[in-house]
Amino acid sequence: MRLQYGGKIDELIKKDSSLLTVYHQEMGKVHARTFGRSLSEIGLRNAWFAIVEGEIVAGGCTRAEVERILDEIVPVEKRDFAYVFHLKGK
């Protein structure tokens, strides 16, 4: 559906720039499902990861650790775009 409504999404974001953060957070959720499966398949368990613009940019044992890394490496203007997720594993 994102492809079908991509133009409309762009229009809405141009009208209200605060929606850009919402967009990145929602896309982060989508990417987290894909990354989560792949990371589980290679055996990772009970870890935290952060995604910015479709890429994993940080990982650690705790959410606090990942948040600290994000604060250090992600530009301030993109910090709110980061989606943090917990990989519980099997």
PyMOL Python script that loads the backbone (N, CA, C, O; Angstrom):
from pymol import cmd

cmd.read_pdbstr("""\
ATOM      1  N   MET A   1       0.809  -1.191   0.000  1.00  0.00           N
ATOM      2  CA  MET A   1       0.000   0.000   0.000  1.00  0.00           C
ATOM      3  C   MET A   1       0.859   1.265   0.000  1.00  0.00           C
ATOM      4  O   MET A   1       0.445   2.301  -0.520  1.00  0.00           O
ATOM      5  N   ARG A   2       2.063   1.178   0.588  1.00  0.00           N
ATOM      6  CA  ARG A   2       2.931   2.366   0.619  1.00  0.00           C
ATOM      7  C   ARG A   2       3.281   2.819  -0.788  1.00  0.00           C
ATOM      8  O   ARG A   2       3.349   4.018  -1.059  1.00  0.00           O
ATOM      9  N   LEU A   3       3.503   1.868  -1.680  1.00  0.00           N
ATOM     10  CA  LEU A   3       3.832   2.231  -3.056  1.00  0.00           C
ATOM     11  C   LEU A   3       2.647   2.897  -3.738  1.00  0.00           C
ATOM     12  O   LEU A   3       2.804   3.877  -4.467  1.00  0.00           O
ATOM     13  N   GLN A   4       1.472   2.360  -3.494  1.00  0.00           N
ATOM     14  CA  GLN A   4       0.269   2.896  -4.113  1.00  0.00           C
ATOM     15  C   GLN A   4      -0.023   4.319  -3.643  1.00  0.00           C
ATOM     16  O   GLN A   4      -0.487   5.148  -4.426  1.00  0.00           O
ATOM     17  N   TYR A   5       0.246   4.607  -2.370  1.00  0.00           N
ATOM     18  CA  TYR A   5      -0.077   5.916  -1.806  1.00  0.00           C
ATOM     19  C   TYR A   5       1.152   6.785  -1.560  1.00  0.00           C
ATOM     20  O   TYR A   5       1.069   7.779  -0.839  1.00  0.00           O
ATOM     21  N   GLY A   6       2.281   6.428  -2.143  1.00  0.00           N
ATOM     22  CA  GLY A   6       3.516   7.175  -1.935  1.00  0.00           C
ATOM     23  C   GLY A   6       3.394   8.658  -2.238  1.00  0.00           C
ATOM     24  O   GLY A   6       3.894   9.487  -1.478  1.00  0.00           O
ATOM     25  N   GLY A   7       2.738   9.004  -3.332  1.00  0.00           N
ATOM     26  CA  GLY A   7       2.558  10.398  -3.703  1.00  0.00           C
ATOM     27  C   GLY A   7       1.738  11.148  -2.677  1.00  0.00           C
ATOM     28  O   GLY A   7       2.062  12.282  -2.325  1.00  0.00           O
ATOM     29  N   LYS A   8       0.688  10.529  -2.200  1.00  0.00           N
ATOM     30  CA  LYS A   8      -0.178  11.149  -1.191  1.00  0.00           C
ATOM     31  C   LYS A   8       0.580  11.325   0.127  1.00  0.00           C
ATOM     32  O   LYS A   8       0.437  12.345   0.800  1.00  0.00           O
ATOM     33  N   ILE A   9       1.374  10.337   0.484  1.00  0.00           N
ATOM     34  CA  ILE A   9       2.185  10.426   1.701  1.00  0.00           C
ATOM     35  C   ILE A   9       3.147  11.609   1.593  1.00  0.00           C
ATOM     36  O   ILE A   9       3.278  12.389   2.536  1.00  0.00           O
ATOM     37  N   ASP A  10       3.812  11.742   0.460  1.00  0.00           N
ATOM     38  CA  ASP A  10       4.736  12.864   0.252  1.00  0.00           C
ATOM     39  C   ASP A  10       4.020  14.201   0.378  1.00  0.00           C
ATOM     40  O   ASP A  10       4.544  15.133   0.988  1.00  0.00           O
ATOM     41  N   GLU A  11       2.829  14.299  -0.192  1.00  0.00           N
ATOM     42  CA  GLU A  11       2.032  15.532  -0.108  1.00  0.00           C
ATOM     43  C   GLU A  11       1.734  15.894   1.343  1.00  0.00           C
ATOM     44  O   GLU A  11       1.898  17.041   1.758  1.00  0.00           O
ATOM     45  N   LEU A  12       1.297  14.902   2.102  1.00  0.00           N
ATOM     46  CA  LEU A  12       0.949  15.144   3.502  1.00  0.00           C
ATOM     47  C   LEU A  12       2.161  15.585   4.312  1.00  0.00           C
ATOM     48  O   LEU A  12       2.067  16.483   5.149  1.00  0.00           O
ATOM     49  N   ILE A  13       3.296  14.949   4.058  1.00  0.00           N
ATOM     50  CA  ILE A  13       4.523  15.313   4.774  1.00  0.00           C
ATOM     51  C   ILE A  13       4.950  16.735   4.419  1.00  0.00           C
ATOM     52  O   ILE A  13       5.408  17.475   5.290  1.00  0.00           O
ATOM     53  N   LYS A  14       4.807  17.125   3.162  1.00  0.00           N
ATOM     54  CA  LYS A  14       5.159  18.493   2.758  1.00  0.00           C
ATOM     55  C   LYS A  14       4.261  19.522   3.436  1.00  0.00           C
ATOM     56  O   LYS A  14       4.703  20.627   3.750  1.00  0.00           O
ATOM     57  N   LYS A  15       2.995  19.156   3.661  1.00  0.00           N
ATOM     58  CA  LYS A  15       2.054  20.069   4.320  1.00  0.00           C
ATOM     59  C   LYS A  15       2.321  20.166   5.820  1.00  0.00           C
ATOM     60  O   LYS A  15       2.135  21.223   6.423  1.00  0.00           O
ATOM     61  N   ASP A  16       2.756  19.059   6.416  1.00  0.00           N
ATOM     62  CA  ASP A  16       2.996  19.019   7.860  1.00  0.00           C
ATOM     63  C   ASP A  16       4.277  18.232   8.116  1.00  0.00           C
ATOM     64  O   ASP A  16       4.261  17.001   8.156  1.00  0.00           O
ATOM     65  N   SER A  17       5.381  18.945   8.289  1.00  0.00           N
ATOM     66  CA  SER A  17       6.687  18.286   8.412  1.00  0.00           C
ATOM     67  C   SER A  17       6.800  17.387   9.647  1.00  0.00           C
ATOM     68  O   SER A  17       7.666  16.514   9.694  1.00  0.00           O
ATOM     69  N   SER A  18       5.939  17.590  10.643  1.00  0.00           N
ATOM     70  CA  SER A  18       5.985  16.718  11.821  1.00  0.00           C
ATOM     71  C   SER A  18       5.602  15.279  11.455  1.00  0.00           C
ATOM     72  O   SER A  18       5.926  14.344  12.187  1.00  0.00           O
ATOM     73  N   LEU A  19       4.920  15.106  10.334  1.00  0.00           N
ATOM     74  CA  LEU A  19       4.543  13.757   9.888  1.00  0.00           C
ATOM     75  C   LEU A  19       5.745  12.958   9.394  1.00  0.00           C
ATOM     76  O   LEU A  19       5.662  11.736   9.266  1.00  0.00           O
ATOM     77  N   LEU A  20       6.850  13.626   9.119  1.00  0.00           N
ATOM     78  CA  LEU A  20       8.054  12.920   8.664  1.00  0.00           C
ATOM     79  C   LEU A  20       8.549  11.962   9.753  1.00  0.00           C
ATOM     80  O   LEU A  20       8.969  10.843   9.458  1.00  0.00           O
ATOM     81  N   THR A  21       8.499  12.404  10.997  1.00  0.00           N
ATOM     82  CA  THR A  21       8.901  11.538  12.102  1.00  0.00           C
ATOM     83  C   THR A  21       7.974  10.336  12.209  1.00  0.00           C
ATOM     84  O   THR A  21       8.431   9.209  12.396  1.00  0.00           O
ATOM     85  N   VAL A  22       6.678  10.577  12.093  1.00  0.00           N
ATOM     86  CA  VAL A  22       5.698   9.481  12.141  1.00  0.00           C
ATOM     87  C   VAL A  22       5.980   8.489  11.021  1.00  0.00           C
ATOM     88  O   VAL A  22       5.960   7.277  11.235  1.00  0.00           O
ATOM     89  N   TYR A  23       6.242   9.010   9.829  1.00  0.00           N
ATOM     90  CA  TYR A  23       6.540   8.148   8.686  1.00  0.00           C
ATOM     91  C   TYR A  23       7.750   7.257   8.974  1.00  0.00           C
ATOM     92  O   TYR A  23       7.701   6.047   8.756  1.00  0.00           O
ATOM     93  N   HIS A  24       8.833   7.859   9.463  1.00  0.00           N
ATOM     94  CA  HIS A  24      10.050   7.077   9.741  1.00  0.00           C
ATOM     95  C   HIS A  24       9.821   6.054  10.848  1.00  0.00           C
ATOM     96  O   HIS A  24      10.348   4.944  10.776  1.00  0.00           O
ATOM     97  N   GLN A  25       9.053   6.403  11.860  1.00  0.00           N
ATOM     98  CA  GLN A  25       8.746   5.452  12.924  1.00  0.00           C
ATOM     99  C   GLN A  25       7.940   4.262  12.383  1.00  0.00           C
ATOM    100  O   GLN A  25       8.217   3.110  12.719  1.00  0.00           O
ATOM    101  N   GLU A  26       6.961   4.549  11.561  1.00  0.00           N
ATOM    102  CA  GLU A  26       6.142   3.468  10.984  1.00  0.00           C
ATOM    103  C   GLU A  26       6.962   2.586  10.045  1.00  0.00           C
ATOM    104  O   GLU A  26       6.815   1.364  10.045  1.00  0.00           O
ATOM    105  N   MET A  27       7.813   3.203   9.258  1.00  0.00           N
ATOM    106  CA  MET A  27       8.678   2.418   8.371  1.00  0.00           C
ATOM    107  C   MET A  27       9.668   1.594   9.196  1.00  0.00           C
ATOM    108  O   MET A  27      10.018   0.476   8.818  1.00  0.00           O
ATOM    109  N   GLY A  28      10.115   2.149  10.321  1.00  0.00           N
ATOM    110  CA  GLY A  28      11.000   1.403  11.216  1.00  0.00           C
ATOM    111  C   GLY A  28      10.344   0.128  11.701  1.00  0.00           C
ATOM    112  O   GLY A  28      10.993  -0.915  11.785  1.00  0.00           O
ATOM    113  N   LYS A  29       9.051   0.202  12.023  1.00  0.00           N
ATOM    114  CA  LYS A  29       8.314  -0.994  12.451  1.00  0.00           C
ATOM    115  C   LYS A  29       8.305  -2.057  11.356  1.00  0.00           C
ATOM    116  O   LYS A  29       8.481  -3.246  11.621  1.00  0.00           O
ATOM    117  N   VAL A  30       8.096  -1.605  10.127  1.00  0.00           N
ATOM    118  CA  VAL A  30       8.078  -2.533   8.988  1.00  0.00           C
ATOM    119  C   VAL A  30       9.452  -3.205   8.849  1.00  0.00           C
ATOM    120  O   VAL A  30       9.543  -4.425   8.714  1.00  0.00           O
ATOM    121  N   HIS A  31      10.495  -2.408   8.884  1.00  0.00           N
ATOM    122  CA  HIS A  31      11.854  -2.948   8.745  1.00  0.00           C
ATOM    123  C   HIS A  31      12.221  -3.853   9.923  1.00  0.00           C
ATOM    124  O   HIS A  31      12.932  -4.843   9.748  1.00  0.00           O
ATOM    125  N   ALA A  32      11.739  -3.517  11.117  1.00  0.00           N
ATOM    126  CA  ALA A  32      12.060  -4.320  12.303  1.00  0.00           C
ATOM    127  C   ALA A  32      11.558  -5.752  12.164  1.00  0.00           C
ATOM    128  O   ALA A  32      12.216  -6.686  12.621  1.00  0.00           O
ATOM    129  N   ARG A  33      10.418  -5.928  11.548  1.00  0.00           N
ATOM    130  CA  ARG A  33       9.908  -7.297  11.356  1.00  0.00           C
ATOM    131  C   ARG A  33      10.857  -8.105  10.467  1.00  0.00           C
ATOM    132  O   ARG A  33      11.176  -9.257  10.762  1.00  0.00           O
ATOM    133  N   THR A  34      11.296  -7.485   9.387  1.00  0.00           N
ATOM    134  CA  THR A  34      12.211  -8.180   8.466  1.00  0.00           C
ATOM    135  C   THR A  34      13.560  -8.444   9.129  1.00  0.00           C
ATOM    136  O   THR A  34      14.065  -9.566   9.105  1.00  0.00           O
ATOM    137  N   PHE A  35      14.136  -7.400   9.721  1.00  0.00           N
ATOM    138  CA  PHE A  35      15.428  -7.566  10.392  1.00  0.00           C
ATOM    139  C   PHE A  35      15.318  -8.559  11.545  1.00  0.00           C
ATOM    140  O   PHE A  35      16.214  -9.376  11.756  1.00  0.00           O
ATOM    141  N   GLY A  36      14.213  -8.484  12.291  1.00  0.00           N
ATOM    142  CA  GLY A  36      14.032  -9.375  13.427  1.00  0.00           C
ATOM    143  C   GLY A  36      14.081 -10.836  13.031  1.00  0.00           C
ATOM    144  O   GLY A  36      14.711 -11.648  13.708  1.00  0.00           O
ATOM    145  N   ARG A  37      13.419 -11.174  11.936  1.00  0.00           N
ATOM    146  CA  ARG A  37      13.464 -12.563  11.450  1.00  0.00           C
ATOM    147  C   ARG A  37      14.891 -12.959  11.077  1.00  0.00           C
ATOM    148  O   ARG A  37      15.360 -14.033  11.453  1.00  0.00           O
ATOM    149  N   SER A  38      15.571 -12.097  10.342  1.00  0.00           N
ATOM    150  CA  SER A  38      16.940 -12.410   9.909  1.00  0.00           C
ATOM    151  C   SER A  38      17.893 -12.545  11.089  1.00  0.00           C
ATOM    152  O   SER A  38      18.720 -13.456  11.124  1.00  0.00           O
ATOM    153  N   LEU A  39      17.777 -11.646  12.045  1.00  0.00           N
ATOM    154  CA  LEU A  39      18.657 -11.692  13.212  1.00  0.00           C
ATOM    155  C   LEU A  39      18.380 -12.922  14.063  1.00  0.00           C
ATOM    156  O   LEU A  39      19.305 -13.522  14.611  1.00  0.00           O
ATOM    157  N   SER A  40      17.120 -13.299  14.174  1.00  0.00           N
ATOM    158  CA  SER A  40      16.769 -14.518  14.914  1.00  0.00           C
ATOM    159  C   SER A  40      17.329 -15.755  14.236  1.00  0.00           C
ATOM    160  O   SER A  40      17.796 -16.682  14.899  1.00  0.00           O
ATOM    161  N   GLU A  41      17.279 -15.762  12.901  1.00  0.00           N
ATOM    162  CA  GLU A  41      17.790 -16.909  12.147  1.00  0.00           C
ATOM    163  C   GLU A  41      19.281 -17.123  12.352  1.00  0.00           C
ATOM    164  O   GLU A  41      19.758 -18.254  12.266  1.00  0.00           O
ATOM    165  N   ILE A  42      20.022 -16.057  12.620  1.00  0.00           N
ATOM    166  CA  ILE A  42      21.465 -16.231  12.846  1.00  0.00           C
ATOM    167  C   ILE A  42      21.778 -16.452  14.329  1.00  0.00           C
ATOM    168  O   ILE A  42      22.941 -16.555  14.720  1.00  0.00           O
ATOM    169  N   GLY A  43      20.720 -16.523  15.149  1.00  0.00           N
ATOM    170  CA  GLY A  43      20.896 -16.912  16.536  1.00  0.00           C
ATOM    171  C   GLY A  43      20.918 -15.801  17.564  1.00  0.00           C
ATOM    172  O   GLY A  43      21.148 -16.075  18.742  1.00  0.00           O
ATOM    173  N   LEU A  44      20.691 -14.571  17.175  1.00  0.00           N
ATOM    174  CA  LEU A  44      20.686 -13.495  18.151  1.00  0.00           C
ATOM    175  C   LEU A  44      19.439 -13.591  19.020  1.00  0.00           C
ATOM    176  O   LEU A  44      18.355 -13.927  18.542  1.00  0.00           O
ATOM    177  N   ARG A  45      19.610 -13.293  20.300  1.00  0.00           N
ATOM    178  CA  ARG A  45      18.510 -13.364  21.261  1.00  0.00           C
ATOM    179  C   ARG A  45      18.637 -12.226  22.260  1.00  0.00           C
ATOM    180  O   ARG A  45      19.739 -11.775  22.576  1.00  0.00           O
ATOM    181  N   ASN A  46      17.498 -11.772  22.749  1.00  0.00           N
ATOM    182  CA  ASN A  46      17.427 -10.793  23.829  1.00  0.00           C
ATOM    183  C   ASN A  46      18.381  -9.610  23.611  1.00  0.00           C
ATOM    184  O   ASN A  46      19.234  -9.317  24.449  1.00  0.00           O
ATOM    185  N   ALA A  47      18.216  -8.952  22.486  1.00  0.00           N
ATOM    186  CA  ALA A  47      19.051  -7.800  22.144  1.00  0.00           C
ATOM    187  C   ALA A  47      18.163  -6.656  21.670  1.00  0.00           C
ATOM    188  O   ALA A  47      17.016  -6.869  21.277  1.00  0.00           O
ATOM    189  N   TRP A  48      18.696  -5.459  21.710  1.00  0.00           N
ATOM    190  CA  TRP A  48      17.993  -4.255  21.260  1.00  0.00           C
ATOM    191  C   TRP A  48      18.695  -3.695  20.039  1.00  0.00           C
ATOM    192  O   TRP A  48      19.921  -3.740  19.944  1.00  0.00           O
ATOM    193  N   PHE A  49      17.914  -3.165  19.102  1.00  0.00           N
ATOM    194  CA  PHE A  49      18.462  -2.591  17.879  1.00  0.00           C
ATOM    195  C   PHE A  49      17.736  -1.298  17.543  1.00  0.00           C
ATOM    196  O   PHE A  49      16.609  -1.066  17.982  1.00  0.00           O
ATOM    197  N   ALA A  50      18.409  -0.456  16.752  1.00  0.00           N
ATOM    198  CA  ALA A  50      17.794   0.786  16.284  1.00  0.00           C
ATOM    199  C   ALA A  50      17.929   0.857  14.771  1.00  0.00           C
ATOM    200  O   ALA A  50      18.961   0.504  14.201  1.00  0.00           O
ATOM    201  N   ILE A  51      16.870   1.316  14.145  1.00  0.00           N
ATOM    202  CA  ILE A  51      16.826   1.478  12.690  1.00  0.00           C
ATOM    203  C   ILE A  51      16.608   2.955  12.383  1.00  0.00           C
ATOM    204  O   ILE A  51      15.743   3.604  12.971  1.00  0.00           O
ATOM    205  N   VAL A  52      17.404   3.471  11.455  1.00  0.00           N
ATOM    206  CA  VAL A  52      17.212   4.834  10.942  1.00  0.00           C
ATOM    207  C   VAL A  52      17.220   4.741   9.424  1.00  0.00           C
ATOM    208  O   VAL A  52      18.166   4.229   8.825  1.00  0.00           O
ATOM    209  N   GLU A  53      16.172   5.236   8.820  1.00  0.00           N
ATOM    210  CA  GLU A  53      16.030   5.248   7.361  1.00  0.00           C
ATOM    211  C   GLU A  53      16.318   3.886   6.738  1.00  0.00           C
ATOM    212  O   GLU A  53      17.016   3.781   5.729  1.00  0.00           O
ATOM    213  N   GLY A  54      15.766   2.848   7.359  1.00  0.00           N
ATOM    214  CA  GLY A  54      15.848   1.505   6.801  1.00  0.00           C
ATOM    215  C   GLY A  54      17.131   0.743   7.080  1.00  0.00           C
ATOM    216  O   GLY A  54      17.322  -0.354   6.555  1.00  0.00           O
ATOM    217  N   GLU A  55      18.013   1.305   7.900  1.00  0.00           N
ATOM    218  CA  GLU A  55      19.284   0.648   8.208  1.00  0.00           C
ATOM    219  C   GLU A  55      19.431   0.465   9.710  1.00  0.00           C
ATOM    220  O   GLU A  55      19.062   1.345  10.489  1.00  0.00           O
ATOM    221  N   ILE A  56      19.976  -0.690  10.118  1.00  0.00           N
ATOM    222  CA  ILE A  56      20.299  -0.867  11.534  1.00  0.00           C
ATOM    223  C   ILE A  56      21.539  -0.027  11.814  1.00  0.00           C
ATOM    224  O   ILE A  56      22.569  -0.178  11.156  1.00  0.00           O
ATOM    225  N   VAL A  57      21.426   0.859  12.796  1.00  0.00           N
ATOM    226  CA  VAL A  57      22.542   1.765  13.099  1.00  0.00           C
ATOM    227  C   VAL A  57      23.121   1.549  14.485  1.00  0.00           C
ATOM    228  O   VAL A  57      24.179   2.090  14.807  1.00  0.00           O
ATOM    229  N   ALA A  58      22.437   0.761  15.314  1.00  0.00           N
ATOM    230  CA  ALA A  58      22.954   0.504  16.657  1.00  0.00           C
ATOM    231  C   ALA A  58      22.346  -0.775  17.197  1.00  0.00           C
ATOM    232  O   ALA A  58      21.253  -1.182  16.804  1.00  0.00           O
ATOM    233  N   GLY A  59      23.074  -1.394  18.100  1.00  0.00           N
ATOM    234  CA  GLY A  59      22.588  -2.588  18.769  1.00  0.00           C
ATOM    235  C   GLY A  59      23.242  -2.696  20.126  1.00  0.00           C
ATOM    236  O   GLY A  59      24.335  -2.171  20.341  1.00  0.00           O
ATOM    237  N   GLY A  60      22.573  -3.380  21.048  1.00  0.00           N
ATOM    238  CA  GLY A  60      23.135  -3.548  22.371  1.00  0.00           C
ATOM    239  C   GLY A  60      22.299  -4.479  23.218  1.00  0.00           C
ATOM    240  O   GLY A  60      21.291  -5.022  22.766  1.00  0.00           O
ATOM    241  N   CYS A  61      22.733  -4.655  24.455  1.00  0.00           N
ATOM    242  CA  CYS A  61      22.052  -5.554  25.382  1.00  0.00           C
ATOM    243  C   CYS A  61      20.845  -4.911  26.048  1.00  0.00           C
ATOM    244  O   CYS A  61      19.938  -5.611  26.496  1.00  0.00           O
ATOM    245  N   THR A  62      20.826  -3.576  26.117  1.00  0.00           N
ATOM    246  CA  THR A  62      19.705  -2.883  26.755  1.00  0.00           C
ATOM    247  C   THR A  62      19.225  -1.738  25.867  1.00  0.00           C
ATOM    248  O   THR A  62      19.958  -1.239  25.013  1.00  0.00           O
ATOM    249  N   ARG A  63      17.985  -1.340  26.089  1.00  0.00           N
ATOM    250  CA  ARG A  63      17.448  -0.189  25.359  1.00  0.00           C
ATOM    251  C   ARG A  63      18.256   1.063  25.687  1.00  0.00           C
ATOM    252  O   ARG A  63      18.561   1.864  24.804  1.00  0.00           O
ATOM    253  N   ALA A  64      18.596   1.221  26.948  1.00  0.00           N
ATOM    254  CA  ALA A  64      19.364   2.400  27.376  1.00  0.00           C
ATOM    255  C   ALA A  64      20.698   2.487  26.630  1.00  0.00           C
ATOM    256  O   ALA A  64      21.120   3.572  26.228  1.00  0.00           O
ATOM    257  N   GLU A  65      21.347   1.359  26.452  1.00  0.00           N
ATOM    258  CA  GLU A  65      22.622   1.328  25.732  1.00  0.00           C
ATOM    259  C   GLU A  65      22.426   1.780  24.278  1.00  0.00           C
ATOM    260  O   GLU A  65      23.212   2.575  23.763  1.00  0.00           O
ATOM    261  N   VAL A  66      21.392   1.280  23.631  1.00  0.00           N
ATOM    262  CA  VAL A  66      21.114   1.646  22.238  1.00  0.00           C
ATOM    263  C   VAL A  66      20.752   3.133  22.143  1.00  0.00           C
ATOM    264  O   VAL A  66      21.206   3.820  21.228  1.00  0.00           O
ATOM    265  N   GLU A  67      19.949   3.625  23.068  1.00  0.00           N
ATOM    266  CA  GLU A  67      19.574   5.041  23.063  1.00  0.00           C
ATOM    267  C   GLU A  67      20.810   5.927  23.234  1.00  0.00           C
ATOM    268  O   GLU A  67      20.924   6.966  22.584  1.00  0.00           O
ATOM    269  N   ARG A  68      21.730   5.519  24.103  1.00  0.00           N
ATOM    270  CA  ARG A  68      22.964   6.281  24.315  1.00  0.00           C
ATOM    271  C   ARG A  68      23.794   6.334  23.035  1.00  0.00           C
ATOM    272  O   ARG A  68      24.323   7.384  22.670  1.00  0.00           O
ATOM    273  N   ILE A  69      23.901   5.201  22.365  1.00  0.00           N
ATOM    274  CA  ILE A  69      24.644   5.148  21.106  1.00  0.00           C
ATOM    275  C   ILE A  69      23.984   6.065  20.072  1.00  0.00           C
ATOM    276  O   ILE A  69      24.667   6.818  19.378  1.00  0.00           O
ATOM    277  N   LEU A  70      22.667   5.996  19.976  1.00  0.00           N
ATOM    278  CA  LEU A  70      21.955   6.855  19.023  1.00  0.00           C
ATOM    279  C   LEU A  70      22.248   8.327  19.287  1.00  0.00           C
ATOM    280  O   LEU A  70      22.493   9.096  18.358  1.00  0.00           O
ATOM    281  N   ASP A  71      22.221   8.712  20.561  1.00  0.00           N
ATOM    282  CA  ASP A  71      22.500  10.107  20.905  1.00  0.00           C
ATOM    283  C   ASP A  71      23.895  10.535  20.456  1.00  0.00           C
ATOM    284  O   ASP A  71      24.123  11.701  20.134  1.00  0.00           O
ATOM    285  N   GLU A  72      24.816   9.588  20.439  1.00  0.00           N
ATOM    286  CA  GLU A  72      26.196   9.893  20.066  1.00  0.00           C
ATOM    287  C   GLU A  72      26.425   9.910  18.555  1.00  0.00           C
ATOM    288  O   GLU A  72      27.242  10.690  18.068  1.00  0.00           O
ATOM    289  N   ILE A  73      25.719   9.065  17.810  1.00  0.00           N
ATOM    290  CA  ILE A  73      26.081   8.914  16.392  1.00  0.00           C
ATOM    291  C   ILE A  73      25.079   9.462  15.383  1.00  0.00           C
ATOM    292  O   ILE A  73      25.448   9.745  14.243  1.00  0.00           O
ATOM    293  N   VAL A  74      23.824   9.615  15.781  1.00  0.00           N
ATOM    294  CA  VAL A  74      22.808  10.060  14.825  1.00  0.00           C
ATOM    295  C   VAL A  74      22.700  11.589  14.871  1.00  0.00           C
ATOM    296  O   VAL A  74      22.605  12.171  15.952  1.00  0.00           O
ATOM    297  N   PRO A  75      22.714  12.235  13.710  1.00  0.00           N
ATOM    298  CA  PRO A  75      22.556  13.696  13.699  1.00  0.00           C
ATOM    299  C   PRO A  75      21.268  14.112  14.419  1.00  0.00           C
ATOM    300  O   PRO A  75      20.241  13.441  14.312  1.00  0.00           O
ATOM    301  N   VAL A  76      21.337  15.209  15.139  1.00  0.00           N
ATOM    302  CA  VAL A  76      20.206  15.690  15.938  1.00  0.00           C
ATOM    303  C   VAL A  76      18.927  15.777  15.113  1.00  0.00           C
ATOM    304  O   VAL A  76      17.854  15.409  15.593  1.00  0.00           O
ATOM    305  N   GLU A  77      19.032  16.259  13.877  1.00  0.00           N
ATOM    306  CA  GLU A  77      17.835  16.437  13.055  1.00  0.00           C
ATOM    307  C   GLU A  77      17.195  15.110  12.628  1.00  0.00           C
ATOM    308  O   GLU A  77      16.070  15.102  12.129  1.00  0.00           O
ATOM    309  N   LYS A  78      17.902  13.994  12.819  1.00  0.00           N
ATOM    310  CA  LYS A  78      17.351  12.688  12.451  1.00  0.00           C
ATOM    311  C   LYS A  78      17.137  11.780  13.659  1.00  0.00           C
ATOM    312  O   LYS A  78      16.670  10.650  13.510  1.00  0.00           O
ATOM    313  N   ARG A  79      17.470  12.259  14.837  1.00  0.00           N
ATOM    314  CA  ARG A  79      17.400  11.415  16.035  1.00  0.00           C
ATOM    315  C   ARG A  79      15.994  10.876  16.280  1.00  0.00           C
ATOM    316  O   ARG A  79      15.841   9.717  16.665  1.00  0.00           O
ATOM    317  N   ASP A  80      14.969  11.692  16.064  1.00  0.00           N
ATOM    318  CA  ASP A  80      13.598  11.237  16.292  1.00  0.00           C
ATOM    319  C   ASP A  80      13.128  10.214  15.261  1.00  0.00           C
ATOM    320  O   ASP A  80      12.092   9.577  15.449  1.00  0.00           O
ATOM    321  N   PHE A  81      13.877  10.055  14.183  1.00  0.00           N
ATOM    322  CA  PHE A  81      13.524   9.074  13.161  1.00  0.00           C
ATOM    323  C   PHE A  81      13.862   7.648  13.603  1.00  0.00           C
ATOM    324  O   PHE A  81      13.339   6.683  13.045  1.00  0.00           O
ATOM    325  N   ALA A  82      14.726   7.518  14.593  1.00  0.00           N
ATOM    326  CA  ALA A  82      15.201   6.193  15.028  1.00  0.00           C
ATOM    327  C   ALA A  82      14.060   5.373  15.629  1.00  0.00           C
ATOM    328  O   ALA A  82      13.310   5.846  16.483  1.00  0.00           O
ATOM    329  N   TYR A  83      13.956   4.156  15.167  1.00  0.00           N
ATOM    330  CA  TYR A  83      12.990   3.203  15.707  1.00  0.00           C
ATOM    331  C   TYR A  83      13.771   2.138  16.458  1.00  0.00           C
ATOM    332  O   TYR A  83      14.623   1.464  15.879  1.00  0.00           O
ATOM    333  N   VAL A  84      13.483   1.983  17.748  1.00  0.00           N
ATOM    334  CA  VAL A  84      14.204   1.030  18.584  1.00  0.00           C
ATOM    335  C   VAL A  84      13.296  -0.167  18.841  1.00  0.00           C
ATOM    336  O   VAL A  84      12.119  -0.016  19.169  1.00  0.00           O
ATOM    337  N   PHE A  85      13.866  -1.358  18.685  1.00  0.00           N
ATOM    338  CA  PHE A  85      13.058  -2.557  18.933  1.00  0.00           C
ATOM    339  C   PHE A  85      13.843  -3.617  19.697  1.00  0.00           C
ATOM    340  O   PHE A  85      15.072  -3.670  19.656  1.00  0.00           O
ATOM    341  N   HIS A  86      13.088  -4.452  20.391  1.00  0.00           N
ATOM    342  CA  HIS A  86      13.659  -5.523  21.192  1.00  0.00           C
ATOM    343  C   HIS A  86      13.495  -6.845  20.464  1.00  0.00           C
ATOM    344  O   HIS A  86      12.383  -7.233  20.106  1.00  0.00           O
ATOM    345  N   LEU A  87      14.594  -7.525  20.250  1.00  0.00           N
ATOM    346  CA  LEU A  87      14.577  -8.848  19.628  1.00  0.00           C
ATOM    347  C   LEU A  87      14.601  -9.877  20.766  1.00  0.00           C
ATOM    348  O   LEU A  87      15.624 -10.068  21.424  1.00  0.00           O
ATOM    349  N   LYS A  88      13.488 -10.516  20.977  1.00  0.00           N
ATOM    350  CA  LYS A  88      13.396 -11.473  22.083  1.00  0.00           C
ATOM    351  C   LYS A  88      13.973 -12.818  21.677  1.00  0.00           C
ATOM    352  O   LYS A  88      14.683 -13.454  22.456  1.00  0.00           O
ATOM    353  N   GLY A  89      13.675 -13.244  20.479  1.00  0.00           N
ATOM    354  CA  GLY A  89      14.176 -14.519  20.000  1.00  0.00           C
ATOM    355  C   GLY A  89      13.429 -15.687  20.588  1.00  0.00           C
ATOM    356  O   GLY A  89      12.519 -15.525  21.400  1.00  0.00           O
ATOM    357  N   LYS A  90      13.831 -16.871  20.161  1.00  0.00           N
ATOM    358  CA  LYS A  90      13.152 -18.101  20.606  1.00  0.00           C
ATOM    359  C   LYS A  90      13.923 -18.780  21.689  1.00  0.00           C
ATOM    360  O   LYS A  90      13.503 -19.826  22.183  1.00  0.00           O
TER     361      LYS A  90
END
""", "prot")
cmd.dss("prot")
cmd.show_as("cartoon", "prot")
cmd.util.cbc("prot")
cmd.orient("prot")
